[in-house]
Each structure stands twice: as C-alpha cells, then as structure tokens.
Amino acid sequence: MGATSTKDLATMLLSAKLRRLIAGRDSPDAALVLETTQTAWLEFRLSLETMVGREGCRIVFSRALALSKKDIAWLSALTVNADGLLAWSSEATKITNTEALEGCVALFEQLISLLNTFIGSSLTLRIIDGVWPGLRVEELAAATAKEIAE
C-alpha cells in the first residue's frame, strides 16, 4: 500500500471502530459516530495520559478540537471537559452521519498531527498501535512520515 495521509489514517482508525459497532446495521447515525469517537478519544487519553498526565491530554485534545473547528463548523457543539473527554450539546446530534464522520475524522487528523509534533512519530505510532492493534505499523509509519514532511 502506498503512503497514507494523516486524514486517511484518521479515517481508517474511526472506520475500524465503527465497523465493529455497526455490524448488522445499515449505517451509523450521528449519535453512534459521536459515541465511537468518544470511545476512541478515551482510549487515546488512557495511553497518552501515562506520558503527559491528564492535564496534558486535556490541553492537546482541546487544541485538536480548536484547530478542527476552523474547518468544520458543527464541531463548535463539542467541548473537551476537565477530564479530557469529549462532551457535546444536542446540536451535535442534529447533523447527518456523513457530517459527523467528516468532523470526527478531522478531529482525529488534528490530534494525530499534534501528537506527531509534540511527542514524535515513534511514540504516536505506539499509542495508535495500542488503541488499534490491528492496523499495520508500516501504514502508520508512512502516514506519520508524510505528515512530518508536510
């Protein structure tokens, strides 16, 4: 497989989580996409927290959300709470499943980019591999190397 962008990586990560949750359903609704994103967010926090602490996670996650809001307006319905978890208003569930997936992918794309910048690609890959052990590391390495080069 060729080089993968950070956006492609974020899409693969969330899609892998969603596939497990929507088995037998036609397609995920916005609420399920948000819940899946929350689950993945928590898994990232649990892995990252050992390195930077809960407050460090909250800061990085808040920055990822702030950067994502610039491109995806509905993300203003999301916040990062004091525990570093995502919270959303009822406005967030009024979007389509496609809008939800695009926004959540953008959020993880920013998170992965920030982690690459702050802790480096090697640690970012270890965190991702811990959260999604089924993805091939060489694909992750190609994505992070491409992001760092940009």
C-alpha positions in Angstrom: 0.0 0.0 0.0 1.3 3.5 -0.8 1.9 6.3 1.6 -1.2 7.2 3.7 -2.1 10.7 4.7 -2.9 11.6 8.3 -6.5 12.1 7.2 -6.6 8.6 5.6 -5.2 7.2 8.8 -7.8 9.0 10.9 -10.5 7.7 8.6 -9.1 4.1 8.9 -9.0 4.4 12.7 -12.6 5.5 13.1 -13.9 3.2 10.4 -12.3 0.2 12.1 -14.1 1.2 15.4 -17.4 1.8 13.6 -17.3 -1.5 11.7 -17.3 -3.4 15.0 -20.2 -1.3 16.4 -22.5 -1.3 13.3 -22.4 -5.0 12.5 -25.9 -5.8 11.2 -27.0 -2.2 10.8 -27.4 -0.2 7.6 -25.2 2.7 8.6 -24.2 4.6 11.7 -26.2 7.6 12.7 -24.6 10.8 14.0 -25.0 9.7 17.7 -23.2 6.4 17.1 -20.4 8.2 15.2 -20.0 10.6 18.2 -20.1 7.7 20.7 -17.5 5.8 18.7 -15.3 8.9 18.6 -15.7 9.3 22.4 -14.6 5.7 22.9 -11.5 6.2 20.7 -10.8 9.5 22.4 -10.9 7.8 25.8 -8.5 5.1 24.6 -6.1 7.7 23.3 -6.3 9.5 26.6 -5.6 6.4 28.6 -2.5 5.7 26.5 -1.3 9.3 26.3 -2.0 10.1 30.0 0.9 7.9 31.2 3.3 10.2 29.3 1.8 13.7 29.7 -0.8 13.4 32.5 -4.5 14.2 32.4 -4.0 17.9 32.1 -1.5 17.4 29.3 -4.1 15.3 27.5 -6.8 17.9 28.0 -4.5 20.6 26.6 -3.6 18.6 23.5 -7.2 17.4 22.9 -8.5 21.0 23.4 -6.0 22.3 20.8 -7.0 19.5 18.3 -10.7 20.5 18.7 -9.9 24.2 18.3 -8.0 23.5 15.1 -10.7 21.3 13.8 -13.4 23.8 14.4 -11.8 26.2 11.9 -12.8 23.8 9.1 -15.9 22.1 10.4 -18.5 24.4 12.0 -20.6 21.9 13.8 -17.6 20.9 15.9 -18.4 24.0 18.0 -21.1 21.8 19.6 -18.2 19.8 21.1 -16.1 20.6 24.1 -13.3 18.9 26.0 -14.2 18.6 29.7 -11.9 18.8 32.7 -11.2 15.0 32.4 -10.1 15.4 28.8 -13.2 13.7 27.4 -15.4 14.9 24.6 -18.8 16.3 25.5 -21.4 17.6 23.1 -24.6 19.5 23.0 -27.8 18.3 21.4 -26.9 20.4 18.4 -24.2 17.8 17.5 -26.7 15.0 17.1 -28.8 17.0 14.6 -26.2 16.5 11.8 -26.1 13.7 9.3 -23.9 10.7 9.8 -21.7 11.8 6.9 -21.2 15.2 8.5 -20.5 13.5 11.9 -17.9 11.2 10.3 -16.2 14.0 8.4 -16.0 16.1 11.6 -14.7 13.3 13.8 -12.1 12.3 11.2 -10.9 16.0 11.1 -10.7 15.9 14.9 -8.5 12.8 14.9 -6.5 14.1 12.0 -5.6 17.1 14.1 -4.9 15.0 17.2 -2.5 12.7 15.3 -0.7 15.7 13.7 -0.3 17.4 17.1 1.0 14.2 18.7 3.5 13.8 15.9 4.6 17.3 16.6 4.8 17.1 20.4 5.9 13.6 21.1 7.2 12.4 17.7 6.1 9.8 15.3 7.5 6.8 17.2 5.5 7.4 20.3 2.5 8.4 18.3 2.7 5.1 16.5 2.9 3.2 19.7 -0.2 5.0 21.1 -2.1 4.3 17.9 -0.9 0.7 17.8 -2.1 0.3 21.4 -5.5 1.7 20.6 -5.9 -0.1 17.2 -3.5 -3.1 17.3 -5.0 -4.5 14.0 -3.6 -1.8 11.8 -0.3 -2.5 10.1 2.6 -0.4 11.6 4.1 0.2 8.2 1.0 2.0 7.1 1.0 4.1 10.2 4.7 4.9 9.7 4.1 6.0 6.2 1.3 8.3 7.3 3.2 9.9 10.1 6.4 10.3 7.9 4.3 12.1 5.2 2.7 14.3 7.8 6.0 15.3 9.3 7.4 16.1 5.9 4.5 18.5 5.1 
